[in-house]
Amino acid sequence: MKYTEIALLTNAELNKVTKEERLQLTKMRFNHAVANLENPTKIRTQRRVIAMLLTEGTKRRQAVLVANITETATA
């Protein structure tokens, strides 16, 4: 998943995709512990996708907080 795709998601979709990706990472880790994956770098890629999703969520929350602070400061 690319960052441009992540930026287009709504907040609800962003939360849903984050949960799904975390679940998939957990399954990948378990499968890797039981029997080695064909490509263990997929775990790293999955972690990075989750990090991008979490970063976008934090960015959106901070934007809302800044907007609220500027509203109260000007009022």
MDTraj code that builds the backbone (N, CA, C; nanometers):
import mdtraj as md
import numpy as np

residues = "MET LYS TYR THR GLU ILE ALA LEU LEU THR ASN ALA GLU LEU ASN LYS VAL THR LYS GLU GLU ARG LEU GLN LEU THR LYS MET ARG PHE ASN HIS ALA VAL ALA ASN LEU GLU ASN PRO THR LYS ILE ARG THR GLN ARG ARG VAL ILE ALA MET LEU LEU THR GLU GLY THR LYS ARG ARG GLN ALA VAL LEU VAL ALA ASN ILE THR GLU THR ALA THR ALA".split()
xyz = np.array([
    [0.0848, -0.1162, 0.0000],
    [0.0000, 0.0000, 0.0000],
    [0.0900, 0.1233, 0.0000],
    [0.0611, 0.2140, -0.0886],
    [0.1413, 0.3355, -0.0993],
    [0.0799, 0.4474, -0.0154],
    [0.1629, 0.5449, 0.0170],
    [0.1168, 0.6545, 0.1019],
    [0.0050, 0.7338, 0.0343],
    [0.0087, 0.7467, -0.0980],
    [-0.0978, 0.8198, -0.1673],
    [-0.2321, 0.7490, -0.1499],
    [-0.2299, 0.6156, -0.1473],
    [-0.3532, 0.5399, -0.1251],
    [-0.4027, 0.5590, 0.0180],
    [-0.3084, 0.5628, 0.1114],
    [-0.3443, 0.5793, 0.2524],
    [-0.4061, 0.7173, 0.2756],
    [-0.3523, 0.8194, 0.2123],
    [-0.4017, 0.9561, 0.2311],
    [-0.5454, 0.9721, 0.1818],
    [-0.5881, 0.8894, 0.0891],
    [-0.7238, 0.8989, 0.0341],
    [-0.8286, 0.8290, 0.1205],
    [-0.7858, 0.7501, 0.2195],
    [-0.8799, 0.6775, 0.3037],
    [-0.9499, 0.7720, 0.4016],
    [-1.0738, 0.7389, 0.4334],
    [-1.1438, 0.8134, 0.5377],
    [-1.0915, 0.7656, 0.6730],
    [-1.1274, 0.8350, 0.7791],
    [-1.0810, 0.7959, 0.9123],
    [-1.1290, 0.6557, 0.9501],
    [-1.2539, 0.6240, 0.9192],
    [-1.3079, 0.4919, 0.9508],
    [-1.2344, 0.3841, 0.8719],
    [-1.2114, 0.4104, 0.7426],
    [-1.1389, 0.3145, 0.6599],
    [-0.9954, 0.2982, 0.7091],
    [-0.9348, 0.4073, 0.7517],
    [-0.7982, 0.4041, 0.8013],
    [-0.7893, 0.3143, 0.9249],
    [-0.8827, 0.3283, 1.0168],
    [-0.8847, 0.2437, 1.1363],
    [-0.9073, 0.0976, 1.1008],
    [-0.9983, 0.0733, 1.0077],
    [-1.0293, -0.0636, 0.9671],
    [-0.9079, -0.1291, 0.9018],
    [-0.8434, -0.0585, 0.8112],
    [-0.7271, -0.1135, 0.7410],
    [-0.6121, -0.1373, 0.8392],
    [-0.5951, -0.0478, 0.9355],
    [-0.4891, -0.0646, 1.0351],
    [-0.5113, -0.1927, 1.1152],
    [-0.6329, -0.2169, 1.1578],
    [-0.6636, -0.3391, 1.2324],
    [-0.6390, -0.4632, 1.1472],
    [-0.6806, -0.4576, 1.0202],
    [-0.6617, -0.5717, 0.9310],
    [-0.5130, -0.5993, 0.9075],
    [-0.4358, -0.4940, 0.8877],
    [-0.2926, -0.5105, 0.8622],
    [-0.2208, -0.5651, 0.9859],
    [-0.2610, -0.5201, 1.1046],
    [-0.2013, -0.5723, 1.2277],
    [-0.2339, -0.7202, 1.2457],
    [-0.3565, -0.7583, 1.2147],
    [-0.3958, -0.8984, 1.2229],
    [-0.3143, -0.9818, 1.1250],
    [-0.2966, -0.9308, 1.0051],
    [-0.2194, -1.0021, 0.9044],
    [-0.0738, -1.0164, 0.9486],
    [-0.0165, -0.9131, 1.0097],
    [0.1205, -0.9206, 1.0597],
    [0.1323, -1.0268, 1.1681],
    [0.0340, -1.0319, 1.2571],
    [0.0355, -1.1331, 1.3626],
    [0.0342, -1.2735, 1.3036],
    [-0.0488, -1.2939, 1.2033],
    [-0.0553, -1.4249, 1.1375],
    [0.0767, -1.4576, 1.0685],
    [0.1369, -1.3568, 1.0043],
    [0.2643, -1.3796, 0.9368],
    [0.3734, -1.4166, 1.0365],
    [0.3770, -1.3489, 1.1506],
    [0.4770, -1.3803, 1.2536],
    [0.4582, -1.5220, 1.3071],
    [0.3330, -1.5596, 1.3308],
    [0.3057, -1.6939, 1.3801],
    [0.3483, -1.7990, 1.2777],
    [0.3108, -1.7770, 1.1520],
    [0.3477, -1.8712, 1.0466],
    [0.4993, -1.8809, 1.0312],
    [0.5674, -1.7689, 1.0483],
    [0.7127, -1.7682, 1.0358],
    [0.7771, -1.8439, 1.1526],
    [0.7164, -1.8374, 1.2689],
    [0.7701, -1.9095, 1.3843],
    [0.7514, -2.0605, 1.3693],
    [0.6389, -2.0995, 1.3101],
    [0.6097, -2.2416, 1.2924],
    [0.6911, -2.2994, 1.1762],
    [0.6842, -2.2326, 1.0639],
    [0.7577, -2.2760, 0.9449],
    [0.8028, -2.1504, 0.8716],
    [0.9260, -2.1470, 0.8310],
    [0.9801, -2.0268, 0.7674],
    [0.8981, -1.9840, 0.6464],
    [0.8813, -1.8530, 0.6350],
    [0.8114, -1.7973, 0.5196],
    [0.9012, -1.8051, 0.3969],
    [0.8403, -1.8032, 0.2799],
    [0.9190, -1.7994, 0.1567],
    [1.0013, -1.6719, 0.1506],
    [0.9370, -1.5613, 0.1881],
    [1.0033, -1.4327, 0.1806],
    [0.9847, -1.3596, 0.3138],
    [1.0792, -1.3752, 0.4060],
    [1.0632, -1.3127, 0.5378],
    [1.0678, -1.1604, 0.5355],
    [1.1101, -1.1002, 0.4253],
    [1.1102, -0.9542, 0.4170],
    [0.9684, -0.8987, 0.4090],
    [0.8714, -0.9848, 0.3838],
    [0.7315, -0.9408, 0.3837],
    [0.6902, -0.8917, 0.5219],
    [0.7495, -0.9488, 0.6264],
    [0.7197, -0.9044, 0.7623],
    [0.7642, -0.7595, 0.7788],
    [0.8828, -0.7286, 0.7310],
    [0.9337, -0.5913, 0.7401],
    [0.8445, -0.4962, 0.6619],
    [0.8059, -0.5362, 0.5432],
    [0.7188, -0.4530, 0.4598],
    [0.5854, -0.4292, 0.5293],
    [0.5322, -0.5333, 0.5922],
    [0.4048, -0.5217, 0.6630],
    [0.4164, -0.4235, 0.7797],
    [0.5266, -0.4305, 0.8540],
    [0.5480, -0.3370, 0.9650],
    [0.5535, -0.1939, 0.9142],
    [0.6151, -0.1735, 0.8011],
    [0.6267, -0.0386, 0.7457],
    [0.4922, 0.0144, 0.6981],
    [0.4096, -0.0716, 0.6435],
    [0.2749, -0.0300, 0.6024],
    [0.1949, 0.0123, 0.7248],
    [0.2054, -0.0655, 0.8326],
    [0.1354, -0.0310, 0.9567],
    [0.1862, 0.1027, 1.0098],
    [0.3164, 0.1241, 1.0022],
    [0.3734, 0.2514, 1.0481],
    [0.3192, 0.3683, 0.9665],
    [0.3057, 0.3509, 0.8358],
    [0.2495, 0.4576, 0.7520],
    [0.1051, 0.4866, 0.7895],
    [0.0284, 0.3806, 0.8164],
    [-0.1112, 0.3978, 0.8552],
    [-0.1217, 0.4725, 0.9879],
    [-0.0403, 0.4332, 1.0846],
    [-0.0428, 0.4991, 1.2152],
    [0.0039, 0.6440, 1.2051],
    [0.1023, 0.6699, 1.1202],
    [0.1521, 0.8054, 1.1009],
    [0.0440, 0.8951, 1.0426],
    [-0.0288, 0.8436, 0.9466],
    [-0.1373, 0.9224, 0.8864],
    [-0.2465, 0.9506, 0.9891],
    [-0.2793, 0.8519, 1.0727],
    [-0.3788, 0.8735, 1.1767],
    [-0.3351, 0.9800, 1.2760],
    [-0.2088, 0.9768, 1.3160],
    [-0.1552, 1.0771, 1.4081],
    [-0.1559, 1.2144, 1.3437],
    [-0.1191, 1.2200, 1.2190],
    [-0.1172, 1.3471, 1.1456],
    [-0.2570, 1.4097, 1.1423],
    [-0.3573, 1.3269, 1.1190],
    [-0.4952, 1.3774, 1.1141],
    [-0.5422, 1.4249, 1.2506],
    [-0.5093, 1.3494, 1.3569],
    [-0.5498, 1.3906, 1.4916],
    [-0.4833, 1.5213, 1.5307],
    [-0.3561, 1.5374, 1.4960],
    [-0.2860, 1.6615, 1.5286],
    [-0.3435, 1.7795, 1.4522],
    [-0.3858, 1.7566, 1.3281],
    [-0.4456, 1.8643, 1.2498],
    [-0.5753, 1.9112, 1.3134],
    [-0.6535, 1.8197, 1.3664],
    [-0.7783, 1.8548, 1.4334],
    [-0.7487, 1.9335, 1.5604],
    [-0.6482, 1.8901, 1.6362],
    [-0.6134, 1.9613, 1.7595],
    [-0.5653, 2.1028, 1.7305],
    [-0.4846, 2.1196, 1.6287],
    [-0.4349, 2.2529, 1.5921],
    [-0.5502, 2.3411, 1.5475],
    [-0.6432, 2.2848, 1.4730],
    [-0.7593, 2.3616, 1.4279],
    [-0.8434, 2.4061, 1.5473],
    [-0.8600, 2.3183, 1.6450],
    [-0.9375, 2.3534, 1.7652],
    [-0.8673, 2.4608, 1.8460],
    [-0.7363, 2.4529, 1.8554],
    [-0.6608, 2.5522, 1.9322],
    [-0.6684, 2.6886, 1.8651],
    [-0.6565, 2.6924, 1.7335],
    [-0.6633, 2.8216, 1.6641],
    [-0.8033, 2.8812, 1.6708],
    [-0.9061, 2.7960, 1.6720],
    [-1.0430, 2.8448, 1.6862],
    [-1.0641, 2.9112, 1.8211],
    [-1.0167, 2.8465, 1.9249],
    [-1.0360, 2.9028, 2.0593],
    [-0.9483, 3.0251, 2.0809],
    [-0.8354, 3.0326, 2.0158],
    [-0.7467, 3.1462, 2.0313],
    [-0.8031, 3.2702, 1.9610],
    [-0.8715, 3.2494, 1.8497],
    [-0.9269, 3.3633, 1.7745],
    [-1.0631, 3.4049, 1.8296],
    [-1.1281, 3.3178, 1.9031],
    [-1.2625, 3.3503, 1.9537],
    [-1.2604, 3.4331, 2.0783],
])
top = md.Topology()
chain = top.add_chain()
for i, resn in enumerate(residues, 1):
    res = top.add_residue(resn, chain, resSeq=i)
    for name in ("N", "CA", "C"):
        top.add_atom(name, md.element.get_by_symbol(name[0]), res)
traj = md.Trajectory(xyz[None], top)
